[in-house]
Amino acid sequence: MRPLTESDLGFRVGGKVSKRVVEVSALVDADQPLGLLDQVDFNLQAEQAEAELRAATGVPAQAGAAETRAKELRQMG
């Protein structure tokens, strides 16, 4: 099943449209919002990005600790 009207435009972030602010064929002004995205999906994407950032910043710290341990073990023989 396909929608009656499709657009080639897209959002900068993914998500579901929770509310359509304007009606079909209505005249709109520049920068006027056409719809609202579901905030839950947006928050989940933001949390996922933050978790990925924390994981990525932890990798260098873990590698540094492993290097320090290897140097200590080498000195101990």
N, CA, C, O and CB atoms as a CASP TS submission, in Angstrom:
PFRMAT TS
TARGET T0000
AUTHOR 0000-0000-0000
METHOD Language model
MODEL 1
PARENT N/A
ATOM      1  N   MET     1       0.841  -1.169   0.000  1.00  0.00           N
ATOM      2  CA  MET     1       0.000   0.000   0.000  1.00  0.00           C
ATOM      3  C   MET     1       0.892   1.240   0.000  1.00  0.00           C
ATOM      4  O   MET     1       1.861   1.301   0.757  1.00  0.00           O
ATOM      5  CB  MET     1      -0.960  -0.006   1.215  1.00  0.00           C
ATOM      6  N   ARG     2       0.582   2.214  -0.828  1.00  0.00           N
ATOM      7  CA  ARG     2       1.385   3.426  -0.955  1.00  0.00           C
ATOM      8  C   ARG     2       0.583   4.646  -0.527  1.00  0.00           C
ATOM      9  O   ARG     2      -0.640   4.661  -0.665  1.00  0.00           O
ATOM     10  CB  ARG     2       1.882   3.596  -2.397  1.00  0.00           C
ATOM     11  N   PRO     3       1.252   5.662  -0.013  1.00  0.00           N
ATOM     12  CA  PRO     3       0.531   6.880   0.366  1.00  0.00           C
ATOM     13  C   PRO     3       0.018   7.628  -0.856  1.00  0.00           C
ATOM     14  O   PRO     3       0.526   7.448  -1.962  1.00  0.00           O
ATOM     15  CB  PRO     3       1.432   7.794   1.192  1.00  0.00           C
ATOM     16  N   LEU     4      -0.977   8.454  -0.653  1.00  0.00           N
ATOM     17  CA  LEU     4      -1.527   9.240  -1.755  1.00  0.00           C
ATOM     18  C   LEU     4      -0.515  10.240  -2.289  1.00  0.00           C
ATOM     19  O   LEU     4      -0.435  10.472  -3.495  1.00  0.00           O
ATOM     20  CB  LEU     4      -2.783   9.967  -1.308  1.00  0.00           C
ATOM     21  N   THR     5       0.254  10.826  -1.389  1.00  0.00           N
ATOM     22  CA  THR     5       1.227  11.829  -1.784  1.00  0.00           C
ATOM     23  C   THR     5       2.594  11.442  -1.245  1.00  0.00           C
ATOM     24  O   THR     5       2.736  11.092  -0.074  1.00  0.00           O
ATOM     25  CB  THR     5       0.816  13.228  -1.283  1.00  0.00           C
ATOM     26  N   GLU     6       3.598  11.508  -2.112  1.00  0.00           N
ATOM     27  CA  GLU     6       4.974  11.237  -1.705  1.00  0.00           C
ATOM     28  C   GLU     6       5.833  12.438  -2.025  1.00  0.00           C
ATOM     29  O   GLU     6       5.540  13.192  -2.953  1.00  0.00           O
ATOM     30  CB  GLU     6       5.526   9.974  -2.400  1.00  0.00           C
ATOM     31  N   SER     7       6.895  12.616  -1.257  1.00  0.00           N
ATOM     32  CA  SER     7       7.797  13.737  -1.456  1.00  0.00           C
ATOM     33  C   SER     7       9.221  13.218  -1.556  1.00  0.00           C
ATOM     34  O   SER     7       9.568  12.209  -0.941  1.00  0.00           O
ATOM     35  CB  SER     7       7.666  14.766  -0.312  1.00  0.00           C
ATOM     36  N   ASP     8      10.038  13.907  -2.329  1.00  0.00           N
ATOM     37  CA  ASP     8      11.452  13.566  -2.434  1.00  0.00           C
ATOM     38  C   ASP     8      12.260  14.218  -1.309  1.00  0.00           C
ATOM     39  O   ASP     8      13.470  14.016  -1.213  1.00  0.00           O
ATOM     40  CB  ASP     8      12.002  13.996  -3.800  1.00  0.00           C
ATOM     41  N   LEU     9      11.594  14.992  -0.470  1.00  0.00           N
ATOM     42  CA  LEU     9      12.266  15.661   0.643  1.00  0.00           C
ATOM     43  C   LEU     9      12.442  14.691   1.798  1.00  0.00           C
ATOM     44  O   LEU     9      11.713  13.705   1.900  1.00  0.00           O
ATOM     45  CB  LEU     9      11.474  16.903   1.099  1.00  0.00           C
ATOM     46  N   GLY    10      13.389  14.962   2.654  1.00  0.00           N
ATOM     47  CA  GLY    10      13.613  14.084   3.803  1.00  0.00           C
ATOM     48  C   GLY    10      14.057  14.871   5.016  1.00  0.00           C
ATOM     49  O   GLY    10      14.383  16.053   4.917  1.00  0.00           O
ATOM     50  N   PHE    11      14.067  14.211   6.157  1.00  0.00           N
ATOM     51  CA  PHE    11      14.504  14.820   7.399  1.00  0.00           C
ATOM     52  C   PHE    11      15.998  14.590   7.568  1.00  0.00           C
ATOM     53  O   PHE    11      16.569  13.681   6.965  1.00  0.00           O
ATOM     54  CB  PHE    11      13.717  14.253   8.603  1.00  0.00           C
ATOM     55  N   ARG    12      16.612  15.406   8.379  1.00  0.00           N
ATOM     56  CA  ARG    12      18.027  15.229   8.679  1.00  0.00           C
ATOM     57  C   ARG    12      18.239  14.077   9.639  1.00  0.00           C
ATOM     58  O   ARG    12      19.324  13.497   9.690  1.00  0.00           O
ATOM     59  CB  ARG    12      18.613  16.506   9.259  1.00  0.00           C
ATOM     60  N   VAL    13      17.226  13.748  10.388  1.00  0.00           N
ATOM     61  CA  VAL    13      17.274  12.612  11.301  1.00  0.00           C
ATOM     62  C   VAL    13      16.104  11.694  10.987  1.00  0.00           C
ATOM     63  O   VAL    13      15.073  12.135  10.478  1.00  0.00           O
ATOM     64  CB  VAL    13      17.238  13.076  12.790  1.00  0.00           C
ATOM     65  N   GLY    14      16.273  10.419  11.294  1.00  0.00           N
ATOM     66  CA  GLY    14      15.201   9.475  11.049  1.00  0.00           C
ATOM     67  C   GLY    14      14.148   9.543  12.132  1.00  0.00           C
ATOM     68  O   GLY    14      14.392  10.074  13.216  1.00  0.00           O
ATOM     69  N   GLY    15      12.997   9.015  11.845  1.00  0.00           N
ATOM     70  CA  GLY    15      11.943   8.984  12.847  1.00  0.00           C
ATOM     71  C   GLY    15      10.578   8.942  12.204  1.00  0.00           C
ATOM     72  O   GLY    15      10.438   9.031  10.984  1.00  0.00           O
ATOM     73  N   LYS    16       9.578   8.806  13.046  1.00  0.00           N
ATOM     74  CA  LYS    16       8.203   8.780  12.569  1.00  0.00           C
ATOM     75  C   LYS    16       7.582  10.156  12.739  1.00  0.00           C
ATOM     76  O   LYS    16       7.863  10.859  13.710  1.00  0.00           O
ATOM     77  CB  LYS    16       7.377   7.711  13.318  1.00  0.00           C
ATOM     78  N   VAL    17       6.740  10.533  11.792  1.00  0.00           N
ATOM     79  CA  VAL    17       6.024  11.804  11.899  1.00  0.00           C
ATOM     80  C   VAL    17       4.912  11.605  12.915  1.00  0.00           C
ATOM     81  O   VAL    17       4.043  10.752  12.736  1.00  0.00           O
ATOM     82  CB  VAL    17       5.454  12.277  10.503  1.00  0.00           C
ATOM     83  N   SER    18       4.939  12.397  13.987  1.00  0.00           N
ATOM     84  CA  SER    18       3.914  12.256  15.018  1.00  0.00           C
ATOM     85  C   SER    18       2.745  13.198  14.791  1.00  0.00           C
ATOM     86  O   SER    18       1.630  12.931  15.238  1.00  0.00           O
ATOM     87  CB  SER    18       4.511  12.504  16.384  1.00  0.00           C
ATOM     88  N   LYS    19       2.999  14.297  14.100  1.00  0.00           N
ATOM     89  CA  LYS    19       1.920  15.255  13.854  1.00  0.00           C
ATOM     90  C   LYS    19       2.209  16.021  12.576  1.00  0.00           C
ATOM     91  O   LYS    19       3.327  16.492  12.371  1.00  0.00           O
ATOM     92  CB  LYS    19       1.755  16.230  15.047  1.00  0.00           C
ATOM     93  N   ARG    20       1.217  16.146  11.723  1.00  0.00           N
ATOM     94  CA  ARG    20       1.325  16.960  10.519  1.00  0.00           C
ATOM     95  C   ARG    20       0.721  18.310  10.841  1.00  0.00           C
ATOM     96  O   ARG    20      -0.455  18.397  11.194  1.00  0.00           O
ATOM     97  CB  ARG    20       0.613  16.290   9.289  1.00  0.00           C
ATOM     98  N   VAL    21       1.513  19.363  10.723  1.00  0.00           N
ATOM     99  CA  VAL    21       1.091  20.695  11.138  1.00  0.00           C
ATOM    100  C   VAL    21       0.263  21.386  10.061  1.00  0.00           C
ATOM    101  O   VAL    21      -0.648  22.149  10.381  1.00  0.00           O
ATOM    102  CB  VAL    21       2.302  21.542  11.485  1.00  0.00           C
ATOM    103  N   VAL    22       0.564  21.133   8.798  1.00  0.00           N
ATOM    104  CA  VAL    22      -0.164  21.786   7.702  1.00  0.00           C
ATOM    105  C   VAL    22      -0.960  20.748   6.926  1.00  0.00           C
ATOM    106  O   VAL    22      -0.637  19.561   6.935  1.00  0.00           O
ATOM    107  CB  VAL    22       0.810  22.540   6.755  1.00  0.00           C
ATOM    108  N   GLU    23      -1.981  21.207   6.271  1.00  0.00           N
ATOM    109  CA  GLU    23      -2.818  20.323   5.459  1.00  0.00           C
ATOM    110  C   GLU    23      -2.266  20.251   4.039  1.00  0.00           C
ATOM    111  O   GLU    23      -1.494  21.112   3.617  1.00  0.00           O
ATOM    112  CB  GLU    23      -4.289  20.812   5.446  1.00  0.00           C
ATOM    113  N   VAL    24      -2.663  19.233   3.323  1.00  0.00           N
ATOM    114  CA  VAL    24      -2.240  19.056   1.937  1.00  0.00           C
ATOM    115  C   VAL    24      -2.709  20.247   1.118  1.00  0.00           C
ATOM    116  O   VAL    24      -3.843  20.700   1.269  1.00  0.00           O
ATOM    117  CB  VAL    24      -2.792  17.731   1.348  1.00  0.00           C
ATOM    118  N   SER    25      -1.855  20.746   0.266  1.00  0.00           N
ATOM    119  CA  SER    25      -2.069  21.868  -0.664  1.00  0.00           C
ATOM    120  C   SER    25      -2.145  23.218   0.052  1.00  0.00           C
ATOM    121  O   SER    25      -2.515  24.208  -0.579  1.00  0.00           O
ATOM    122  CB  SER    25      -3.350  21.644  -1.461  1.00  0.00           C
ATOM    123  N   ALA    26      -1.816  23.295   1.318  1.00  0.00           N
ATOM    124  CA  ALA    26      -1.806  24.578   2.036  1.00  0.00           C
ATOM    125  C   ALA    26      -0.563  25.365   1.650  1.00  0.00           C
ATOM    126  O   ALA    26       0.489  24.782   1.390  1.00  0.00           O
ATOM    127  CB  ALA    26      -1.854  24.359   3.577  1.00  0.00           C
ATOM    128  N   LEU    27      -0.681  26.675   1.612  1.00  0.00           N
ATOM    129  CA  LEU    27       0.467  27.532   1.355  1.00  0.00           C
ATOM    130  C   LEU    27       1.252  27.681   2.654  1.00  0.00           C
ATOM    131  O   LEU    27       0.676  27.874   3.725  1.00  0.00           O
ATOM    132  CB  LEU    27       0.024  28.924   0.800  1.00  0.00           C
ATOM    133  N   VAL    28       2.558  27.590   2.543  1.00  0.00           N
ATOM    134  CA  VAL    28       3.408  27.694   3.730  1.00  0.00           C
ATOM    135  C   VAL    28       4.481  28.736   3.505  1.00  0.00           C
ATOM    136  O   VAL    28       4.817  29.062   2.367  1.00  0.00           O
ATOM    137  CB  VAL    28       4.045  26.337   4.074  1.00  0.00           C
ATOM    138  N   ASP    29       5.011  29.249   4.581  1.00  0.00           N
ATOM    139  CA  ASP    29       6.101  30.221   4.537  1.00  0.00           C
ATOM    140  C   ASP    29       7.427  29.492   4.705  1.00  0.00           C
ATOM    141  O   ASP    29       7.470  28.359   5.185  1.00  0.00           O
ATOM    142  CB  ASP    29       5.926  31.308   5.634  1.00  0.00           C
ATOM    143  N   ALA    30       8.499  30.151   4.307  1.00  0.00           N
ATOM    144  CA  ALA    30       9.835  29.592   4.502  1.00  0.00           C
ATOM    145  C   ALA    30      10.076  29.403   5.988  1.00  0.00           C
ATOM    146  O   ALA    30       9.667  30.236   6.797  1.00  0.00           O
ATOM    147  CB  ALA    30      10.926  30.506   3.879  1.00  0.00           C
ATOM    148  N   ASP    31      10.723  28.335   6.343  1.00  0.00           N
ATOM    149  CA  ASP    31      11.054  27.972   7.732  1.00  0.00           C
ATOM    150  C   ASP    31       9.842  27.618   8.583  1.00  0.00           C
ATOM    151  O   ASP    31       9.976  27.468   9.798  1.00  0.00           O
ATOM    152  CB  ASP    31      11.791  29.103   8.384  1.00  0.00           C
ATOM    153  N   GLN    32       8.681  27.482   7.989  1.00  0.00           N
ATOM    154  CA  GLN    32       7.499  27.055   8.746  1.00  0.00           C
ATOM    155  C   GLN    32       7.548  25.538   8.898  1.00  0.00           C
ATOM    156  O   GLN    32       7.750  24.828   7.913  1.00  0.00           O
ATOM    157  CB  GLN    32       6.169  27.507   8.037  1.00  0.00           C
ATOM    158  N   PRO    33       7.368  25.035  10.109  1.00  0.00           N
ATOM    159  CA  PRO    33       7.387  23.579  10.286  1.00  0.00           C
ATOM    160  C   PRO    33       6.199  22.931   9.580  1.00  0.00           C
ATOM    161  O   PRO    33       5.076  23.434   9.628  1.00  0.00           O
ATOM    162  CB  PRO    33       7.374  23.216  11.784  1.00  0.00           C
ATOM    163  N   LEU    34       6.471  21.816   8.929  1.00  0.00           N
ATOM    164  CA  LEU    34       5.421  21.076   8.232  1.00  0.00           C
ATOM    165  C   LEU    34       4.884  19.941   9.073  1.00  0.00           C
ATOM    166  O   LEU    34       3.738  19.522   8.910  1.00  0.00           O
ATOM    167  CB  LEU    34       5.940  20.537   6.918  1.00  0.00           C
ATOM    168  N   GLY    35       5.714  19.444   9.975  1.00  0.00           N
ATOM    169  CA  GLY    35       5.297  18.342  10.831  1.00  0.00           C
ATOM    170  C   GLY    35       6.240  18.206  12.005  1.00  0.00           C
ATOM    171  O   GLY    35       7.267  18.881  12.082  1.00  0.00           O
ATOM    172  N   LEU    36       5.878  17.327  12.916  1.00  0.00           N
ATOM    173  CA  LEU    36       6.699  17.063  14.094  1.00  0.00           C
ATOM    174  C   LEU    36       7.096  15.596  14.111  1.00  0.00           C
ATOM    175  O   LEU    36       6.301  14.720  13.771  1.00  0.00           O
ATOM    176  CB  LEU    36       5.945  17.442  15.394  1.00  0.00           C
ATOM    177  N   LEU    37       8.327  15.341  14.508  1.00  0.00           N
ATOM    178  CA  LEU    37       8.806  13.970  14.612  1.00  0.00           C
ATOM    179  C   LEU    37       8.523  13.417  15.998  1.00  0.00           C
ATOM    180  O   LEU    37       8.437  14.162  16.975  1.00  0.00           O
ATOM    181  CB  LEU    37      10.305  13.895  14.303  1.00  0.00           C
ATOM    182  N   ASP    38       8.381  12.111  16.069  1.00  0.00           N
ATOM    183  CA  ASP    38       8.175  11.431  17.345  1.00  0.00           C
ATOM    184  C   ASP    38       9.425  11.610  18.196  1.00  0.00           C
ATOM    185  O   ASP    38      10.516  11.208  17.791  1.00  0.00           O
ATOM    186  CB  ASP    38       7.853   9.916  17.135  1.00  0.00           C
ATOM    187  N   GLN    39       9.277  12.202  19.356  1.00  0.00           N
ATOM    188  CA  GLN    39      10.411  12.521  20.225  1.00  0.00           C
ATOM    189  C   GLN    39      11.079  11.270  20.779  1.00  0.00           C
ATOM    190  O   GLN    39      12.278  11.290  21.059  1.00  0.00           O
ATOM    191  CB  GLN    39       9.956  13.407  21.371  1.00  0.00           C
ATOM    192  N   VAL    40      10.335  10.189  20.943  1.00  0.00           N
ATOM    193  CA  VAL    40      10.903   8.961  21.502  1.00  0.00           C
ATOM    194  C   VAL    40      11.990   8.411  20.581  1.00  0.00           C
ATOM    195  O   VAL    40      13.070   8.051  21.049  1.00  0.00           O
ATOM    196  CB  VAL    40       9.799   7.901  21.721  1.00  0.00           C
ATOM    197  N   ASP    41      11.719   8.344  19.279  1.00  0.00           N
ATOM    198  CA  ASP    41      12.723   7.852  18.330  1.00  0.00           C
ATOM    199  C   ASP    41      13.964   8.737  18.331  1.00  0.00           C
ATOM    200  O   ASP    41      15.089   8.240  18.296  1.00  0.00           O
ATOM    201  CB  ASP    41      12.133   7.782  16.916  1.00  0.00           C
ATOM    202  N   PHE    42      13.753  10.047  18.370  1.00  0.00           N
ATOM    203  CA  PHE    42      14.883  10.971  18.372  1.00  0.00           C
ATOM    204  C   PHE    42      15.736  10.790  19.618  1.00  0.00           C
ATOM    205  O   PHE    42      16.964  10.783  19.532  1.00  0.00           O
ATOM    206  CB  PHE    42      14.393  12.413  18.278  1.00  0.00           C
ATOM    207  N   ASN    43      15.092  10.643  20.790  1.00  0.00           N
ATOM    208  CA  ASN    43      15.836  10.447  22.040  1.00  0.00           C
ATOM    209  C   ASN    43      16.621   9.147  22.018  1.00  0.00           C
ATOM    210  O   ASN    43      17.751   9.103  22.505  1.00  0.00           O
ATOM    211  CB  ASN    43      14.885  10.458  23.236  1.00  0.00           C
ATOM    212  N   LEU    44      16.045   8.086  21.461  1.00  0.00           N
ATOM    213  CA  LEU    44      16.757   6.809  21.380  1.00  0.00           C
ATOM    214  C   LEU    44      17.985   6.920  20.484  1.00  0.00           C
ATOM    215  O   LEU    44      19.035   6.356  20.793  1.00  0.00           O
ATOM    216  CB  LEU    44      15.825   5.711  20.858  1.00  0.00           C
ATOM    217  N   GLN    45      17.857   7.645  19.378  1.00  0.00           N
ATOM    218  CA  GLN    45      19.006   7.835  18.490  1.00  0.00           C
ATOM    219  C   GLN    45      20.101   8.631  19.185  1.00  0.00           C
ATOM    220  O   GLN    45      21.283   8.328  19.028  1.00  0.00           O
ATOM    221  CB  GLN    45      18.578   8.544  17.199  1.00  0.00           C
ATOM    222  N   ALA    46      19.717   9.647  19.951  1.00  0.00           N
ATOM    223  CA  ALA    46      20.700  10.453  20.680  1.00  0.00           C
ATOM    224  C   ALA    46      21.408   9.608  21.744  1.00  0.00           C
ATOM    225  O   ALA    46      22.623   9.716  21.910  1.00  0.00           O
ATOM    226  CB  ALA    46      20.016  11.676  21.336  1.00  0.00           C
ATOM    227  N   GLU    47      20.660   8.774  22.458  1.00  0.00           N
ATOM    228  CA  GLU    47      21.264   7.901  23.473  1.00  0.00           C
ATOM    229  C   GLU    47      22.222   6.903  22.835  1.00  0.00           C
ATOM    230  O   GLU    47      23.281   6.611  23.391  1.00  0.00           O
ATOM    231  CB  GLU    47      20.175   7.153  24.258  1.00  0.00           C
ATOM    232  N   GLN    48      21.852   6.383  21.675  1.00  0.00           N
ATOM    233  CA  GLN    48      22.720   5.437  20.978  1.00  0.00           C
ATOM    234  C   GLN    48      24.024   6.115  20.556  1.00  0.00           C
ATOM    235  O   GLN    48      25.100   5.534  20.695  1.00  0.00           O
ATOM    236  CB  GLN    48      22.000   4.850  19.750  1.00  0.00           C
ATOM    237  N   ALA    49      23.928   7.333  20.046  1.00  0.00           N
ATOM    238  CA  ALA    49      25.125   8.065  19.631  1.00  0.00           C
ATOM    239  C   ALA    49      26.031   8.346  20.826  1.00  0.00           C
ATOM    240  O   ALA    49      27.254   8.247  20.716  1.00  0.00           O
ATOM    241  CB  ALA    49      24.737   9.382  18.941  1.00  0.00           C
ATOM    242  N   GLU    50      25.436   8.697  21.971  1.00  0.00           N
ATOM    243  CA  GLU    50      26.234   8.945  23.178  1.00  0.00           C
ATOM    244  C   GLU    50      26.923   7.665  23.651  1.00  0.00           C
ATOM    245  O   GLU    50      28.076   7.705  24.082  1.00  0.00           O
ATOM    246  CB  GLU    50      25.347   9.514  24.302  1.00  0.00           C
ATOM    247  N   ALA    51      26.228   6.536  23.573  1.00  0.00           N
ATOM    248  CA  ALA    51      26.830   5.258  23.982  1.00  0.00           C
ATOM    249  C   ALA    51      27.984   4.884  23.056  1.00  0.00           C
ATOM    250  O   ALA    51      29.008   4.378  23.515  1.00  0.00           O
ATOM    251  CB  ALA    51      25.771   4.134  23.986  1.00  0.00           C
ATOM    252  N   GLU    52      27.829   5.128  21.768  1.00  0.00           N
ATOM    253  CA  GLU    52      28.905   4.838  20.817  1.00  0.00           C
ATOM    254  C   GLU    52      30.108   5.732  21.088  1.00  0.00           C
ATOM    255  O   GLU    52      31.251   5.285  20.983  1.00  0.00           O
ATOM    256  CB  GLU    52      28.416   5.027  19.365  1.00  0.00           C
ATOM    257  N   LEU    53      29.858   6.990  21.437  1.00  0.00           N
ATOM    258  CA  LEU    53      30.954   7.904  21.763  1.00  0.00           C
ATOM    259  C   LEU    53      31.697   7.438  23.005  1.00  0.00           C
ATOM    260  O   LEU    53      32.928   7.433  23.029  1.00  0.00           O
ATOM    261  CB  LEU    53      30.426   9.327  21.970  1.00  0.00           C
ATOM    262  N   ARG    54      30.949   7.042  24.046  1.00  0.00           N
ATOM    263  CA  ARG    54      31.598   6.544  25.268  1.00  0.00           C
ATOM    264  C   ARG    54      32.427   5.302  24.976  1.00  0.00           C
ATOM    265  O   ARG    54      33.531   5.155  25.500  1.00  0.00           O
ATOM    266  CB  ARG    54      30.548   6.232  26.350  1.00  0.00           C
ATOM    267  N   ALA    55      31.902   4.404  24.138  1.00  0.00           N
ATOM    268  CA  ALA    55      32.643   3.183  23.806  1.00  0.00           C
ATOM    269  C   ALA    55      33.915   3.524  23.026  1.00  0.00           C
ATOM    270  O   ALA    55      34.971   2.933  23.253  1.00  0.00           O
ATOM    271  CB  ALA    55      31.755   2.214  22.986  1.00  0.00           C
ATOM    272  N   ALA    56      33.801   4.481  22.107  1.00  0.00           N
ATOM    273  CA  ALA    56      34.963   4.848  21.289  1.00  0.00           C
ATOM    274  C   ALA    56      36.035   5.543  22.114  1.00  0.00           C
ATOM    275  O   ALA    56      37.224   5.345  21.868  1.00  0.00           O
ATOM    276  CB  ALA    56      34.536   5.751  20.136  1.00  0.00           C
ATOM    277  N   THR    57      35.639   6.350  23.084  1.00  0.00           N
ATOM    278  CA  THR    57      36.647   7.034  23.903  1.00  0.00           C
ATOM    279  C   THR    57      37.258   6.095  24.928  1.00  0.00           C
ATOM    280  O   THR    57      38.339   6.378  25.444  1.00  0.00           O
ATOM    281  CB  THR    57      36.033   8.239  24.609  1.00  0.00           C
ATOM    282  N   GLY    58      36.604   4.995  25.234  1.00  0.00           N
ATOM    283  CA  GLY    58      37.160   4.029  26.174  1.00  0.00           C
ATOM    284  C   GLY    58      38.237   3.156  25.561  1.00  0.00           C
ATOM    285  O   GLY    58      39.085   2.630  26.282  1.00  0.00           O
ATOM    286  N   VAL    59      38.223   2.989  24.246  1.00  0.00           N
ATOM    287  CA  VAL    59      39.193   2.121  23.570  1.00  0.00           C
ATOM    288  C   VAL    59      40.625   2.634  23.742  1.00  0.00           C
ATOM    289  O   VAL    59      41.496   1.839  24.095  1.00  0.00           O
ATOM    290  CB  VAL    59      38.854   2.012  22.080  1.00  0.00           C
ATOM    291  N   PRO    60      40.914   3.916  23.512  1.00  0.00           N
ATOM    292  CA  PRO    60      42.295   4.378  23.723  1.00  0.00           C
ATOM    293  C   PRO    60      42.765   4.225  25.177  1.00  0.00           C
ATOM    294  O   PRO    60      43.926   3.900  25.426  1.00  0.00           O
ATOM    295  CB  PRO    60      42.415   5.835  23.308  1.00  0.00           C
ATOM    296  N   ALA    61      41.867   4.460  26.121  1.00  0.00           N
ATOM    297  CA  ALA    61      42.250   4.308  27.532  1.00  0.00           C
ATOM    298  C   ALA    61      42.595   2.856  27.836  1.00  0.00           C
ATOM    299  O   ALA    61      43.561   2.579  28.547  1.00  0.00           O
ATOM    300  CB  ALA    61      41.115   4.792  28.463  1.00  0.00           C
ATOM    301  N   GLN    62      41.822   1.948  27.309  1.00  0.00           N
ATOM    302  CA  GLN    62      42.075   0.521  27.531  1.00  0.00           C
ATOM    303  C   GLN    62      43.384   0.104  26.863  1.00  0.00           C
ATOM    304  O   GLN    62      44.144  -0.685  27.425  1.00  0.00           O
ATOM    305  CB  GLN    62      40.903  -0.332  26.991  1.00  0.00           C
ATOM    306  N   ALA    63      43.646   0.626  25.675  1.00  0.00           N
ATOM    307  CA  ALA    63      44.890   0.296  24.982  1.00  0.00           C
ATOM    308  C   ALA    63      46.097   0.848  25.740  1.00  0.00           C
ATOM    309  O   ALA    63      47.138   0.195  25.825  1.00  0.00           O
ATOM    310  CB  ALA    63      44.868   0.846  23.546  1.00  0.00           C
ATOM    311  N   GLY    64      45.950   2.052  26.289  1.00  0.00           N
ATOM    312  CA  GLY    64      47.041   2.635  27.072  1.00  0.00           C
ATOM    313  C   GLY    64      47.336   1.820  28.317  1.00  0.00           C
ATOM    314  O   GLY    64      48.497   1.626  28.677  1.00  0.00           O
ATOM    315  N   ALA    65      46.290   1.342  28.975  1.00  0.00           N
ATOM    316  CA  ALA    65      46.488   0.511  30.168  1.00  0.00           C
ATOM    317  C   ALA    65      47.161  -0.807  29.804  1.00  0.00           C
ATOM    318  O   ALA    65      48.022  -1.286  30.541  1.00  0.00           O
ATOM    319  CB  ALA    65      45.143   0.241  30.869  1.00  0.00           C
ATOM    320  N   ALA    66      46.780  -1.392  28.679  1.00  0.00           N
ATOM    321  CA  ALA    66      47.393  -2.648  28.243  1.00  0.00           C
ATOM    322  C   ALA    66      48.866  -2.436  27.894  1.00  0.00           C
ATOM    323  O   ALA    66      49.704  -3.292  28.175  1.00  0.00           O
ATOM    324  CB  ALA    66      46.636  -3.226  27.030  1.00  0.00           C
ATOM    325  N   GLU    67      49.174  -1.303  27.287  1.00  0.00           N
ATOM    326  CA  GLU    67      50.565  -1.008  26.941  1.00  0.00           C
ATOM    327  C   GLU    67      51.403  -0.833  28.201  1.00  0.00           C
ATOM    328  O   GLU    67      52.521  -1.343  28.280  1.00  0.00           O
ATOM    329  CB  GLU    67      50.649   0.255  26.066  1.00  0.00           C
ATOM    330  N   THR    68      50.876  -0.124  29.173  1.00  0.00           N
ATOM    331  CA  THR    68      51.591   0.078  30.433  1.00  0.00           C
ATOM    332  C   THR    68      51.850  -1.255  31.119  1.00  0.00           C
ATOM    333  O   THR    68      52.948  -1.502  31.617  1.00  0.00           O
ATOM    334  CB  THR    68      50.799   1.010  31.364  1.00  0.00           C
ATOM    335  N   ARG    69      50.841  -2.107  31.142  1.00  0.00           N
ATOM    336  CA  ARG    69      51.002  -3.425  31.770  1.00  0.00           C
ATOM    337  C   ARG    69      52.047  -4.252  31.037  1.00  0.00           C
ATOM    338  O   ARG    69      52.858  -4.925  31.673  1.00  0.00           O
ATOM    339  CB  ARG    69      49.664  -4.176  31.797  1.00  0.00           C
ATOM    340  N   ALA    70      52.039  -4.212  29.707  1.00  0.00           N
ATOM    341  CA  ALA    70      53.022  -4.978  28.930  1.00  0.00           C
ATOM    342  C   ALA    70      54.441  -4.482  29.222  1.00  0.00           C
ATOM    343  O   ALA    70      55.375  -5.278  29.321  1.00  0.00           O
ATOM    344  CB  ALA    70      52.719  -4.872  27.414  1.00  0.00           C
ATOM    345  N   LYS    71      54.596  -3.165  29.357  1.00  0.00           N
ATOM    346  CA  LYS    71      55.930  -2.622  29.658  1.00  0.00           C
ATOM    347  C   LYS    71      56.399  -3.059  31.047  1.00  0.00           C
ATOM    348  O   LYS    71      57.567  -3.390  31.248  1.00  0.00           O
ATOM    349  CB  LYS    71      55.919  -1.080  29.565  1.00  0.00           C
ATOM    350  N   GLU    72      55.465  -3.052  31.997  1.00  0.00           N
ATOM    351  CA  GLU    72      55.819  -3.479  33.352  1.00  0.00           C
ATOM    352  C   GLU    72      56.212  -4.951  33.366  1.00  0.00           C
ATOM    353  O   GLU    72      57.181  -5.323  34.027  1.00  0.00           O
ATOM    354  CB  GLU    72      54.650  -3.233  34.319  1.00  0.00           C
ATOM    355  N   LEU    73      55.478  -5.786  32.653  1.00  0.00           N
ATOM    356  CA  LEU    73      55.776  -7.207  32.598  1.00  0.00           C
ATOM    357  C   LEU    73      57.124  -7.464  31.914  1.00  0.00           C
ATOM    358  O   LEU    73      57.875  -8.356  32.307  1.00  0.00           O
ATOM    359  CB  LEU    73      54.659  -7.950  31.865  1.00  0.00           C
ATOM    360  N   ARG    74      57.407  -6.675  30.900  1.00  0.00           N
ATOM    361  CA  ARG    74      58.669  -6.838  30.183  1.00  0.00           C
ATOM    362  C   ARG    74      59.849  -6.508  31.105  1.00  0.00           C
ATOM    363  O   ARG    74      60.872  -7.193  31.099  1.00  0.00           O
ATOM    364  CB  ARG    74      58.697  -5.937  28.923  1.00  0.00           C
ATOM    365  N   GLN    75      59.679  -5.436  31.901  1.00  0.00           N
ATOM    366  CA  GLN    75      60.749  -5.047  32.828  1.00  0.00           C
ATOM    367  C   GLN    75      60.957  -6.129  33.905  1.00  0.00           C
ATOM    368  O   GLN    75      62.074  -6.358  34.367  1.00  0.00           O
ATOM    369  CB  GLN    75      60.414  -3.682  33.494  1.00  0.00           C
ATOM    370  N   MET    76      59.856  -6.782  34.287  1.00  0.00           N
ATOM    371  CA  MET    76      59.949  -7.831  35.314  1.00  0.00           C
ATOM    372  C   MET    76      60.499  -9.124  34.721  1.00  0.00           C
ATOM    373  O   MET    76      60.924 -10.021  35.450  1.00  0.00           O
ATOM    374  CB  MET    76      58.567  -8.089  35.950  1.00  0.00           C
ATOM    375  N   GLY    77      60.488  -9.210  33.404  1.00  0.00           N
ATOM    376  CA  GLY    77      61.048 -10.400  32.771  1.00  0.00           C
ATOM    377  C   GLY    77      60.002 -11.424  32.556  1.00  0.00           C
ATOM    378  O   GLY    77      60.289 -12.500  32.031  1.00  0.00           O
TER
END
